[in-house]
Amino acid sequence: MLGAQPAPSVSESDYLADVPIVLSVSRLPQRLDETPGAMTLIDREFIRQSGARDVVDVLRLVPGFQTSSAFEADAPQANYHGSFSVYSARIQVLIDGRSVYSNYLFGSVAPGLMSVALDDIERIEVFRGSNSATYGARAMLGVVNIVTRSAAESPGLRASVRSGENGIQDTQLSLGWQALGSAMHLSVDQRGDDGLTGSNGHNRVQRANFNAELPVAPDAQLELHTGWMQIDAGRGFASNLNAPLRETGYNSAFLQLDWKKAVDSQQDMAFDFVHMQESFVDVSSFALPAPFFSVDLDYSGVASNDSLKFEAMRRLSSDVRYVWGTELRRESVTSRPIYNTDNAIVTNFTRLFSNVEWRATPQLLINAGGMAEHNSLSGASFSPRLMLNWTAAPGHTWRVGVARAFRPPSVFEKQGNIRYVAKGTLLQITTLARGQVQPESVLTRELGYLAELDWLRSQLDVRVYNDAVHGFIQSVPYALPTAGSLLASNPRDYFNGENFSIRGVEAQWQAHPWAGARIGMNFERSQMVRDEAQIIDPDLEASVPRSAYTVSLMQQLPGGWQLAVNQRYLDTVTLPSTSNYRGSISRTDLSLSKSLHWGSYRGDIALIVQNAGGNVLDYGKAFAFPQRAFVTLRVQD
Amino acid sequence: MLRWLRHLCTGCCLGLALAVVAQPMPTQVVIVSSEASASYTQVNTALIDALARAGVPKTVIVLLSPSELAQRAKEGRLGLTRIFVAVGARATQALLAIDPSAPVLSTLIPRQSFAQLLQSSGRKTSARLSVLYLDQPLRRQISLIQLALPQARKVGILLGPNSVGKLPELIALAQDRGMTLRQTQVTGEQPLFEALRVALDGSDVLLALADPTVFNSTSIQNILLSSFRLRVPMVAFSPAYTRAGAVLSLYSSPEQMGVQTAHLVLAAWRSGSLPELPVEPDDFLVDVNTNVARALGLALDGAALRLALRRQEYRP
């Protein structure tokens, strides 16, 4: 080829020269038997075979989780160890290390769970248990860590289309390429459906996500992630002043930069910067009977957060490894309708964390760590964690540990100030937080057992736990002298109410018995234990399901066919928006898919039936998750 | 008068003896070292020490750089040399250029590199020109894979212009041992990650063969990260790669190369000629990156693997 450089020839320097460290300490993930807690790993294959459309659909199958597909609280929600309100605020959700917790109202992980397309996910790591020591406050009961596919590993074009009952219309297009010596990936998608039957919840989510991995130096890498999401959904109930029928919009955008450097083969460090912003549009009016005019309702506002983090990991010897880091975080919320001020309410966080992993004896691994956090709204807290992993015999590990975690009150619980106004006249104040509420805390004690079994090539994980919650944040109305409002106001205030314990057992068994087969079974039992004399909310107990089980079967068949079934059953649950319902939920999903080839293109087509058993109540007594069938077609080159 | 004559004779004899003794010994071994850096110095020192242990005094050995060699050749001071040792490609090239009358043993040089030098100088290996390769014999690399990863059946290989010549022998070896190869060629024009994806797809191990088009300080990040993500262990050709993240490396240290070179020199003196065929490295080391190995669920012991390989080759 004219002008082409001759290939460099090999010489002894290729054998003798030094090479930069790549697989440094922090790039090596912990083995499951060394994790300081129970981990459920969900890989891409499982996600694909489950027939799920959203991350929440997949989390449904993790022990201890309860989910809702309603868009009433911004987006579908996932809760661990109890769904205490319509918002899920007691787990932390991270995408590529970035917290996607939205602190706009009560705090919620729902929009964050919706911000990444399922097809772009490499794996989901669910840490079942408190982990504030590593992930900060808000990792109160559990952590969901979503890892997206690396740009370098998804080259070329991918497209998928999904269509079916319940108005399901999803399309996704993604492209991976190399430029400037770096791998880049762009994914654009849209997903929508008519929502739960009986609801106003028709919805459409649009997303765009871009990732780039730039090798800035032989021993350092810069990762760039940026994305955008728009959720348009209907909400509300007929004749309900607090939540009338209306259309709402949510928008978020973020920029994340991670700089990772391998100092040498035993230590490395990383700097991370994240900027995220959100905006909520929720305006409606509710007509009151004459002589009243209609009430203007508005829950709109904007929020943003900025975070700068440094983390260093070092292996001191073959027995000791430690990580330490610090983070500065600034959160800002602005909403006149919710806080009765045009000023931004800013909360500053400073965090310092460290964890030491020490193999004291060949059988005993000790993880000791903690996070010290100061937050300008709630003061200082310290979340320690101690976990012992004892390998009784090869493939059999016992875990015992204790951890303390906190959930600081959200800005709304400290300073919420909601007023109903009609034609400029103040009708009523429905929320006026007095700002006395303190962080709620949990002391989690657990005993776990992890076994690698030869029988059917399976793995068993059993976790027995006791989450002792202290100062649970609850709301109670209090009398406010009329003072300018037309109707008597009994606004809600947030305070530290009950103490209770959630205790139970979770067992997860996963097998790969023969080629092309996967079997999974989960079993859970839990209950809330509290002091009869202290009860403020008698319905709180129902937030924790009494028992649950999941069965999932996946089998590859000849000719590129694949069949998958998963069934989840929860007993004695309540619904997020109603307190006087007790029932059970059973949902079975079926998926039949076939892999396809045309020349250099490959793909698959799948027929999925969600909720084959018929209507399942979700969110409220009037809403139900329908039985719906749809077809997904995926193509890539 | 007779007494005076006797004194004169004794004096002359003594003087002659002294003169003979004081005369510098003719240089018999000329070592030309491509560079003066650490690895080359280790080879040279090991070579010289091994020769000394066999009775070859250090005074008959001289160490030159390629430019010093060219200078001495011009000055015609190399006439008494019994053997030339070229350490590295540059030294070999310099020696081939002066075309000496004494035998030349090239060492610390990869197979492909030596082949290119032969081609450009129109020479062939013979009793007067021989080589000790730096590359490990392919059968030893496959044996290491079988010992360390007994379940491995598919071996992924990335080939470049400098390593593609090894493919036929690899295919034969793999077939022999019941393994299959998954090879892709990297030309440097199309992106590496595509070739990498094909080589890693379904492979149980990635065997690295030295070629700067494929393995260099820029590409190694991509290769190690991708192979690790797919849980494919990498077997490499130098300890630097193990430190970087390859699970295993099989290589001969500079000291081992120096010692084997000395043995070849001594054998050549005894027999009168160098081995006619190229020689492969005899002794070797196996390095393990224990952290990466554990992360991949492998428990490997470098010393034990080396011993097992040595036994397979009927060596202590």
Interface residues (C-beta under 8 A of the other chain):
Chain A: A4 Q5 A7 P8 S9 V10 S11 E12 D14 Y15 L16 A17 D18 V19 P20 I21 V22 L23 S24 V25 R27 L28 P29 R31 S150 A152 E153 P155 Q178 G181 A183 P215 P218 Q221 S265 R315 S318
Chain B: S34 S39 G88 A89 L108 I109 P110 Q112 S113 Q116 L134 G160 P161 N162 S163 T187 G188 E189 P191 F193 E194 R197 A210 D211 P212 T213 F215 S217 T218 I220 Q221 N222 L224 L225 S226 F228 R229 F237 S238 A240 Y241 R243 A244 G245 Y251 P254 N289 T290 N291 V292 R294 A295 G297
